[in-house]
Amino acid sequence: MQAAVVIEPDRAFAANGDRRSRDASIIAPTVTHWSRILYVDLFEGEASAMGSTARGERAASAAAPAVRGSPARASRRESEWMTLSAADGYPITAIRYPTRGSTRAQLVIAGAVGVPQRFYRRFAEYAASIGYTTMTFDYRGVGLSAPTTLAGFEMDYFDWGRLDLAAAVEAMNAPHLPLYMVGHSFGGHAFGLLPNHERVTAFYTFGTGAGWHGWMPPLERAKVLAISDVVGPALTRWKGYLPLNVLGLGEDLPLAFYERWKRWCHSPNYFFGDLAVRHVTQSFDRIRAPLMAANAIDDHWAPPRSRDAFIAGYRNAARHTLDLDPTAIGLRSIGHNGYFKPSARPLWESAFDWLASRRKFSRANASAVSDSTEFRVTAQ
């Protein structure tokens, strides 16, 4: 899916955080206030947002012709962009999807590695349509929060959670309204790194796993090892970062992120097995909020046993797990990214039902919940 963006009242550009030129059709405004924008779908379809690159977006035009088989009409959806300032001052580009009626709750979506926030647009719009004011954002170094070049870009793997996600949580915190989080893959890691996790009422994550190649089926394991140990080192020596775009695997990644990911993919417990970062990962011990981790049984990147290995790190949280059978909702597959396709709407409805049932969560009553609350279900 491609979109043209109309920014009102002006066309301001990010001074230090956007790889797009002034001629781009999709641009990031430098604002510290809400900036109202209008998405205009140029064509509908199942094309993944992950498939479009920054260069492709620059080439896109608001007047681009519709592709064969696409609906003639273009739908318009109103959103609000803002630049969040992380605790270290880094600008994070976020998009807010307001409700049109009364607001039931606030919601932050924490995305996967290398997946731009626009991938979650349909899910965010659905959430807003049922009363959840929703925010998506790009982690530093990715998508609309990327610098002009990733070569020489400095960051820490944990910044995405303890700084970038933390800024989104702070921005969406509102008196007298519950604040929920929905994660995807790495988003389930980022929640445990939050310094302000107590603001979150409940957390639901799709496709979160430990990242160890040994939890994956043989073919997926071979792909991961090829990227981490063969292709990745060659590409990072050439570029100074991991150019996932050239592999068709999503957004390019900063070198510092790739180097740690490569190391931890060789450990069954991912970063929990690294004593050198225990001073960081011990933040997971402080999480008490209810947590649901749902994984498709055909998610080769993060199968249920990989999920179980990782969420064990949330040892003091009220943990729940759900194994998803795609055939139970009439799908041939879900995989690792299918959770957020429009066809997976039954999963969305189930997730929001679960979150709403945790509305009255408090830190006081969470302390009484132990690992014995964990369960595993295959949808029937």
Buried (B, 14 or more C-beta within 10 A) or exposed (E): BBBBBEBEEEEBBBEEBBBBEEEBBBBBBBBEEEBBBBBBBBBBEEEBBBEBBBEEBBBBEEEEEBEEEBEEEBEEBEBBBBBBBBBEEBBBBBBBBBBEEEBBBBBBBBBBBBBBBBBBBBBBBBBBEBBBBBBBBBBBBBBBBBBEEBEEBEBBBBBBBBBBBBBBBBBBBEEEBBBBBBBBBBBBBBBBBBBBBEBBBBBBBBBBBBBBBBBBEEEBBEBBBEBBEEBBBEBBEEBBBBBBBEEEBBBBBBBBBBBBBBBBBBBBBBBBBBEEBEEBBEBBEBBBBBBBBBBBBBBBBBBBEBBBBBBBBBEBBBBBBBBBBBEEBEBEEBBBBBBBBEBBEBBBEBBBEBBBEBEEBEEEEBEEBEEEEBEEEEBE
